[in-house]
Amino acid sequence: MKNLRKNFFGQYNAAFTLIEILLVISLVALLAGIVIFAVNPAKQLADGRNAQRKTDVNTILNAIYQYALDNNGSFPASLSTNESCASIDSNSICKSSASSCTNLTDLSVLTTAEKYLISIPNDPSNNGDNYTGYYAHRNNNGRVEVCAPAAEQGATISVAR
């Protein structure tokens, strides 16, 4: 409700009471809280990182196959034959800028002269020194599989060809 108050010049002005102002502020805060809860920023960020992982995994796999096409069907020599996409020792892909690729899958042939890739993509949540957070291997059937084991929200991100 508006109150009429007399100002310094003798004129009457309409004004809101303190209770009305506090009520409007609390309603706006409540609505903002509901919207933030509905949007769920943590889930949105995790979905964004998973989308990046899907893109990176496909990029790596495409580069490996392009390399094989250009080299008479031969895959990069460091690509191991293994059934698991979760063995950090042998299947983890080495970073382009790694100081050492010992016990890692070295795909630097893909980045030589930036022919297939400018650099090996890195998992968005990876903090490893020498590895990207992505794994690659050839299974017993000769198919190449690249995966992102750090996928969030229970997602499985893996492609094989």
C-alpha positions as CSV (number, residue, x, y, z in Angstrom):
1,M,0.0,0.0,0.0
2,K,1.2,3.4,-0.7
3,N,1.5,6.0,2.0
4,L,1.2,9.6,1.2
5,R,3.9,11.6,2.9
6,K,4.4,15.3,2.9
7,N,7.8,16.4,1.7
8,F,9.9,19.5,2.5
9,F,8.0,21.6,0.0
10,G,4.6,20.7,1.3
11,Q,3.7,18.3,-1.5
12,Y,2.4,14.8,-1.0
13,N,4.4,11.9,-2.5
14,A,3.5,8.2,-2.7
15,A,6.0,5.8,-0.9
16,F,6.3,2.1,-0.1
17,T,6.6,0.9,3.5
18,L,9.6,-1.1,4.7
19,I,7.5,-4.3,4.9
20,E,6.5,-4.0,1.3
21,I,10.1,-3.5,0.1
22,L,11.4,-6.5,2.2
23,L,8.6,-8.7,0.9
24,V,9.4,-7.9,-2.7
25,I,13.2,-8.5,-2.1
26,S,12.5,-11.9,-0.4
27,L,10.2,-13.0,-3.3
28,V,12.9,-12.0,-5.9
29,A,15.5,-14.0,-3.8
30,L,13.2,-17.0,-3.6
31,L,12.6,-17.0,-7.4
32,A,16.3,-16.6,-8.1
33,G,17.1,-19.6,-5.9
34,I,14.5,-21.7,-7.7
35,V,15.9,-20.7,-11.1
36,I,19.5,-21.5,-10.0
37,F,18.4,-24.9,-8.6
38,A,16.5,-25.7,-11.8
39,V,19.5,-24.8,-14.1
40,N,22.0,-26.8,-11.9
41,P,25.2,-25.2,-13.0
42,A,27.4,-28.2,-11.8
43,K,25.5,-30.5,-14.2
44,Q,25.7,-28.1,-17.0
45,L,29.5,-27.7,-16.6
46,A,29.9,-31.5,-16.4
47,D,27.8,-31.9,-19.6
48,G,30.0,-29.4,-21.3
49,R,33.2,-31.2,-20.3
50,N,31.7,-34.5,-21.5
51,A,30.8,-32.9,-24.8
52,Q,34.4,-31.8,-25.2
53,R,35.6,-35.3,-24.4
54,K,33.4,-36.8,-27.1
55,T,34.8,-34.4,-29.6
56,D,38.4,-35.0,-28.5
57,V,38.0,-38.8,-28.7
58,N,36.6,-38.6,-32.2
59,T,39.4,-36.3,-33.3
60,I,42.1,-38.6,-32.0
61,L,40.5,-41.6,-33.6
62,N,40.1,-39.8,-37.0
63,A,43.7,-38.7,-36.9
64,I,44.9,-42.3,-36.2
65,Y,42.9,-43.6,-39.1
66,Q,44.0,-40.8,-41.4
67,Y,47.6,-41.7,-40.5
68,A,46.9,-45.4,-41.3
69,L,45.4,-44.5,-44.7
70,D,48.5,-42.4,-45.5
71,N,50.9,-45.2,-44.3
72,N,49.5,-48.3,-46.2
73,G,47.3,-49.4,-43.3
74,S,50.0,-49.2,-40.6
75,F,48.9,-47.7,-37.3
76,P,51.3,-45.7,-35.1
77,A,53.8,-48.1,-33.7
78,S,53.2,-47.2,-30.1
79,L,49.5,-48.2,-30.2
80,S,49.3,-51.2,-27.9
81,T,47.1,-54.2,-28.4
82,N,45.0,-54.6,-25.3
83,E,41.4,-55.3,-24.3
84,S,41.1,-52.6,-21.7
85,C,40.7,-48.9,-22.2
86,A,41.5,-48.2,-18.5
87,S,45.1,-49.2,-18.2
88,I,47.0,-46.0,-17.4
89,D,50.4,-47.6,-17.8
90,S,50.2,-48.7,-21.4
91,N,47.1,-47.1,-23.0
92,S,47.2,-43.5,-21.8
93,I,48.1,-41.1,-24.6
94,C,51.2,-39.0,-24.1
95,K,50.8,-35.2,-24.2
96,S,52.4,-33.3,-27.1
97,S,54.5,-31.3,-24.7
98,A,55.4,-34.2,-22.4
99,S,58.9,-34.4,-21.0
100,S,58.8,-38.2,-21.2
101,C,56.4,-40.7,-22.9
102,T,57.8,-43.8,-21.1
103,N,55.1,-46.4,-20.6
104,L,52.6,-44.2,-22.4
105,T,51.1,-44.3,-25.9
106,D,53.2,-41.9,-28.0
107,L,51.1,-40.5,-30.8
108,S,53.6,-37.7,-31.7
109,V,53.6,-39.0,-35.3
110,L,50.2,-37.5,-35.6
111,T,51.4,-34.0,-34.6
112,T,54.6,-34.1,-36.7
113,A,54.5,-31.0,-39.0
114,E,50.9,-30.6,-37.8
115,K,49.9,-33.0,-40.5
116,Y,47.0,-34.8,-38.7
117,L,46.7,-32.8,-35.4
118,I,48.1,-29.5,-34.2
119,S,48.5,-31.1,-30.7
120,I,47.0,-34.1,-28.9
121,P,43.8,-33.0,-27.2
122,N,43.8,-33.0,-23.4
123,D,41.0,-34.1,-21.1
124,P,39.3,-31.0,-19.6
125,S,39.8,-32.2,-16.0
126,N,43.2,-33.8,-16.5
127,N,46.1,-32.6,-14.4
128,G,48.6,-35.2,-15.3
129,D,52.1,-34.1,-16.2
130,N,52.7,-36.3,-19.3
131,Y,49.4,-38.0,-20.2
132,T,46.3,-36.5,-21.8
133,G,43.7,-38.4,-19.8
134,Y,42.5,-40.2,-23.0
135,Y,43.4,-43.8,-23.7
136,A,43.9,-45.6,-27.1
137,H,44.6,-49.2,-28.0
138,R,43.9,-51.9,-30.6
139,N,41.7,-54.7,-29.4
140,N,42.2,-58.4,-30.4
141,N,40.1,-57.9,-33.5
142,G,42.4,-55.1,-34.7
143,R,39.9,-52.3,-34.1
144,V,41.3,-49.1,-32.7
145,E,39.4,-47.8,-29.6
146,V,39.9,-44.4,-28.0
147,C,38.1,-43.5,-24.8
148,A,37.8,-41.0,-22.0
149,P,37.7,-42.8,-18.7
150,A,37.3,-39.6,-16.7
151,A,33.8,-39.0,-18.1
152,E,31.5,-37.5,-15.5
153,Q,27.9,-38.4,-14.4
154,G,28.4,-42.0,-15.2
155,A,28.8,-41.4,-18.9
156,T,30.8,-43.9,-21.0
157,I,32.8,-42.1,-23.8
158,S,34.4,-44.5,-26.1
159,V,34.7,-44.9,-29.9
160,A,36.0,-47.8,-31.9
161,R,36.5,-48.4,-35.6
